[in-house]
Amino acid sequence: MKIERIEELRLSKADDAAIAALLNASFETNFGQRSFFEQRHHLRLLIRENNTVIGHMGISIRAIQMGPTLLTIAGLGDVATDINYRGQGIATRLMHRAIQEVNASQCAFFLLFGNRPLYAASGFKSVTNTVRHCSLIGAKTGDIVETSNSGLMVLQLGSTRWDDAALIDLAGHAF
């Protein structure tokens, strides 16, 4: 099984539908038959078995504010492994590739919201910063919210240090 890298603009309708099916089968949350939770990603990483998508990670890139500092970061979202393939290292393989992709970019940090052992094992650290973002509900704009217990995890990629006390303004939705 090899990992496929698909830029969002190159995502076929068939792959979009296959990812939507995987996400809808993997989460209790209603994805509304979308291949993304609230917003499309810039890059998709997929693993297939017999032409069926069995693993997926979405990577987004954006500028955020860490206190007064403007940073380019990558965000990870919509991580899913087919229930029949869990425990076989699919997500670990995708995570290693995702980190490789982001390390090759101009991003200072790789961010995600979650608490799976996979993330900590991959070097992500839990942080308790207050996070400001635009809530999205059913892919519709909600309120601007600030939360301090958001489940944010950070992987430092370059020399810039994470400021644990700074307000993190995602300048948009969470991943």
Summary of the structure (lengths in Angstrom):
residues: 175
radius of gyration: 15.7
end to end distance: 26.8
largest distance: 48.6
contacts: 510
relative contact order: 0.17
helix: 22%
strand: 41%
